[in-house]
Amino acid sequence: MDILDWLAVIAVLILIGRALEKEIFFYEGAHLGPRVQAWLYDRWSKNYDAGKGESQLRDDEMLAQPLLDATRGVPEPFILDFATGTGRLSYALMSRPDFNGRIIALDLSQGMLEQAVKKLSRVEQSRRHGRNADEQGDASSSGQENAAPPLGEGNVQFLRHQSLPLPFPDASFDVVCALEVLELFPNMDEPLAEFTRVLREGGVLLTTRGTEASGRAGKVKSVLEFADLLTKNDFETIQISPWWKLFDRVIAVKNGTSKPVERHKLEDVLHCPSCKQIQWGRTENGMRCGNCANHLSVTWEGIILNT
């Protein structure tokens, strides 16, 4: 190879490196498949919240309060917190003493869920013992971190699941939350169709629209386009509000009306990945399907490993 050939090779490698860097740090590995993406999030998990401070300043005002208002007629709302990450939405809700619901916090990354457990365990402890969450945080910072409550006993249950479709029956939830995640799918119709399916009629969707300032030009939909997309996926009463510079907050309601769901635990709604039945029994270290004996492990933090 002469010098021109070497220069061409170097140029190609530089282009590949830049494309890979953009994919990893700008699109968060979205096009590399769920297992690679989960691995990346595992690596980032311990420092993930450090770059989210600006967007988290208004979580109570922009996330928790609107959901409490939207579910006033539901005594114990059952919520799917999809792509929970480090549990910011679940934390905002659980920090409110007037929230009496149950949450399934789902993510593809075990590392992110482990951070969510640490965050949520503090507020779970404060709710059970009537103490301020900040006091619990002081205890955890001194090395006395608490694991999640035993399987099924806390208000939040944690599930690692890495792909669509969602492993739940139709109309399983009163609320589905999916923050800052739709832009990471090849197209938004697939996840939105799943959110519609697992929501009961009259259920609430809390999600986000990536703004023009996000820089993801190929993924940005105008406010009108985003509203049309939600309408297409059977949502109405759509509210799109400015939140922070990269995302708008979106609240919508699934068409129709129905009673609040009656099942409020993961083992009541999780399809077995082997036989698709819902017949779970607890074991010392997880859940076992009563139909096919398939076993799902649980980590010491309380995270059910579905896939």
C-alpha positions in Angstrom: 0.0 0.0 0.0 1.3 3.4 -0.9 0.8 6.5 1.2 -2.5 7.5 -0.6 -3.9 4.1 0.3 -2.9 4.5 3.9 -4.4 8.0 4.0 -7.7 6.6 2.6 -7.7 3.8 5.3 -7.1 6.4 8.0 -9.8 8.6 6.7 -12.3 5.7 6.7 -11.4 4.8 10.2 -11.8 8.4 11.4 -15.3 8.5 9.8 -16.2 5.1 11.3 -15.0 6.4 14.7 -17.0 9.6 14.5 -20.1 7.7 13.4 -19.7 5.2 16.3 -19.1 8.1 18.8 -22.2 9.8 17.6 -24.2 6.6 17.9 -23.0 5.8 21.4 -23.1 9.3 23.0 -25.8 11.0 21.0 -28.2 8.3 20.2 -27.3 6.2 23.3 -26.6 3.1 21.3 -30.2 2.9 20.0 -29.2 1.4 16.7 -26.9 -1.3 18.1 -29.5 -3.6 19.5 -31.0 -3.9 23.0 -28.2 -6.1 24.5 -25.4 -3.6 23.4 -27.6 -0.7 24.5 -28.2 -2.3 27.9 -24.4 -2.9 28.3 -23.8 0.8 27.5 -26.3 1.9 30.1 -24.8 -0.5 32.6 -21.5 1.3 32.1 -23.1 4.8 32.4 -25.5 4.0 35.2 -23.5 5.2 38.3 -23.0 8.7 36.8 -26.1 8.9 34.7 -28.0 11.4 36.9 -25.0 13.8 36.9 -26.0 15.1 33.5 -29.7 15.3 34.2 -29.8 17.9 37.0 -31.4 20.6 34.9 -34.3 18.4 33.7 -34.9 17.1 37.2 -35.5 20.4 38.9 -39.2 20.5 38.1 -40.0 16.7 38.4 -42.6 17.3 41.2 -44.3 20.1 39.3 -44.1 18.7 35.8 -44.4 14.9 36.5 -45.7 14.0 39.9 -48.4 16.6 40.3 -50.0 16.3 36.8 -50.2 12.5 37.3 -51.8 12.9 40.7 -54.3 15.3 39.2 -55.0 12.9 36.3 -55.6 10.0 38.6 -57.7 11.7 41.3 -60.6 9.2 40.7 -58.3 6.2 41.0 -57.6 5.2 44.6 -54.6 3.1 43.8 -53.3 3.7 40.3 -51.3 1.0 38.8 -48.4 2.5 36.8 -45.9 1.2 34.2 -42.8 3.3 34.4 -41.3 2.2 31.0 -37.5 2.9 30.5 -37.4 4.0 34.1 -33.6 4.5 34.0 -32.5 5.5 37.5 -36.2 5.8 38.6 -36.7 9.6 38.4 -40.5 9.4 37.7 -41.1 6.7 40.3 -39.1 8.7 42.8 -41.1 11.9 42.1 -44.3 10.0 42.7 -43.1 8.1 45.8 -41.9 11.3 47.3 -45.5 12.5 47.4 -47.3 11.4 50.6 -50.6 11.6 48.7 -49.5 8.9 46.2 -51.0 5.5 47.0 -50.4 3.7 43.8 -48.2 0.8 42.7 -45.4 1.0 40.1 -43.7 -1.4 37.8 -40.3 0.2 37.0 -39.1 -1.5 33.8 -35.7 -1.0 32.1 -33.4 -2.9 29.8 -30.4 -2.1 31.9 -29.8 -3.9 35.2 -27.2 -1.3 36.2 -29.8 1.5 35.7 -32.3 -0.4 37.8 -29.7 -0.9 40.5 -29.4 2.8 40.8 -33.2 3.1 40.8 -33.4 0.7 43.7 -30.9 2.7 45.7 -32.9 5.9 45.1 -36.4 4.3 45.7 -35.4 2.3 48.7 -34.7 5.5 50.6 -38.1 7.0 49.9 -39.8 3.6 50.6 -38.1 3.5 54.0 -39.1 7.1 54.8 -42.8 6.3 53.8 -42.8 3.2 56.0 -41.2 4.8 59.0 -42.6 8.3 58.6 -39.2 10.0 58.3 -37.9 12.5 55.9 -36.3 11.1 52.7 -33.4 13.4 53.1 -32.6 11.8 56.5 -32.6 8.5 54.8 -30.3 9.8 52.2 -27.8 10.9 54.8 -27.9 7.4 56.2 -27.3 5.8 52.8 -24.4 8.2 52.0 -22.6 6.9 55.0 -22.8 3.4 53.6 -26.0 2.2 55.1 -27.9 1.8 51.8 -31.0 -0.4 51.9 -32.0 -3.0 49.3 -35.5 -3.0 47.9 -38.3 -4.5 50.1 -38.9 -8.2 49.6 -40.5 -9.1 46.3 -44.0 -7.7 45.9 -44.0 -5.9 49.3 -43.0 -2.4 48.2 -44.9 0.1 46.2 -42.4 -0.2 43.4 -41.3 -3.5 41.7 -38.3 -3.6 39.4 -38.2 -5.6 36.1 -35.4 -6.0 33.6 -36.9 -6.5 30.2 -35.0 -5.7 27.0 -37.4 -5.7 24.0 -40.9 -5.2 22.7 -43.6 -6.4 22.9 -44.2 -5.7 26.5 -44.8 -8.8 28.6 -48.2 -7.8 29.9 -51.8 -8.5 28.9 -54.0 -5.8 27.3 -55.4 -3.1 29.6 -53.1 -3.9 32.5 -52.3 -0.4 33.7 -54.0 2.8 34.6 -51.0 4.9 33.6 -48.0 4.4 31.3 -45.0 6.7 31.6 -42.2 6.8 29.0 -39.9 9.7 29.4 -37.1 10.7 26.9 -37.2 7.4 25.1 -39.5 7.4 22.0 -36.7 9.0 19.9 -34.5 6.0 20.6 -36.7 3.6 18.7 -36.4 3.1 14.9 -40.0 4.4 14.7 -42.3 5.7 17.4 -45.4 3.7 16.3 -44.1 0.4 17.7 -43.7 1.6 21.3 -46.8 3.8 21.2 -48.9 0.8 19.9 -47.7 -1.2 22.9 -48.4 1.6 25.4 -52.0 1.8 23.9 -52.4 -1.9 24.2 -51.4 -2.2 27.9 -53.3 0.9 29.0 -57.0 0.5 29.9 -59.5 2.7 28.1 -59.4 6.1 29.8 -55.8 5.4 31.0 -53.2 8.1 31.0 -50.0 8.3 29.0 -47.2 10.5 30.2 -44.4 10.9 27.7 -42.1 13.4 26.0 -41.5 15.1 22.7 -37.9 15.7 21.7 -37.6 19.3 20.8 -35.8 20.9 17.9 -33.0 21.9 20.3 -32.2 18.2 20.9 -30.3 18.1 17.6 -31.7 14.7 16.6 -33.1 16.2 13.4 -34.2 12.8 12.0 -36.2 12.1 15.1 -37.8 15.4 15.8 -41.5 15.8 15.2 -43.3 19.1 15.4 -45.9 19.6 18.0 -48.6 19.1 15.4 -46.9 15.9 14.0 -46.5 14.5 17.5 -50.2 15.2 18.3 -51.2 13.5 15.1 -49.1 10.5 15.9 -50.8 10.1 19.3 -54.2 10.5 17.8 -53.3 7.8 15.3 -52.5 5.5 18.2 -55.8 6.0 19.9 -55.1 8.9 22.3 -57.1 12.0 22.9 -57.1 15.1 25.2 -53.5 15.6 24.2 -51.5 18.3 26.2 -48.0 19.2 25.0 -46.2 21.6 27.3 -42.7 23.0 27.4 -40.6 21.3 30.0 -36.9 21.8 29.5 -34.9 22.7 26.4 -34.5 19.2 25.0 -38.0 17.8 25.7 -41.6 18.8 26.0 -43.9 17.0 28.4 -46.8 15.2 26.9 -50.0 14.0 28.6 -52.7 12.1 26.7 -55.6 9.9 27.5 -56.5 6.6 25.8 -59.9 6.8 24.0 -62.8 5.3 25.9 -63.7 4.8 29.6 -63.2 1.8 31.9 -62.9 1.1 35.6 -59.4 1.2 37.2 -57.5 -2.0 36.9 -57.8 -4.4 39.8 -54.4 -6.1 39.6 -51.5 -4.3 41.3 -48.5 -6.6 41.4 -46.0 -7.7 38.9 -46.8 -11.4 39.4 -50.4 -10.7 38.5 -49.7 -9.2 35.1 -46.3 -10.6 33.9 -46.5 -13.1 31.0 -44.2 -16.1 31.4 -41.6 -15.7 28.6 -41.8 -19.4 28.0 -45.5 -20.3 28.0 -47.1 -16.8 28.1 -49.3 -17.8 31.0 -49.6 -15.8 34.3 -49.4 -18.3 37.1 -46.5 -17.2 39.2 -45.5 -18.4 42.6 -42.7 -17.0 44.7 -39.5 -18.9 45.4 -36.5 -18.1 47.7 -34.7 -16.4 44.8 -37.3 -15.4 42.3 -40.6 -16.4 40.7 -41.6 -19.8 39.2 -44.3 -20.3 36.6 -46.9 -22.7 37.9 -47.8 -23.8 34.3 -44.3 -24.6 32.8 -42.0 -24.3 35.8 -39.9 -21.6 34.1 -38.0 -19.7 36.7 -37.1 -16.0 36.8 -34.3 -15.0 39.0 -34.3 -12.0 41.3 -31.1 -10.1 42.2 -30.3 -9.2 45.8 -31.6 -5.7 45.1 -35.0 -7.1 44.2 -34.8 -6.8 40.4 -36.7 -9.5 38.4 -34.7 -10.6 35.4 -37.2 -11.4 32.7 -34.8 -11.4 29.7 
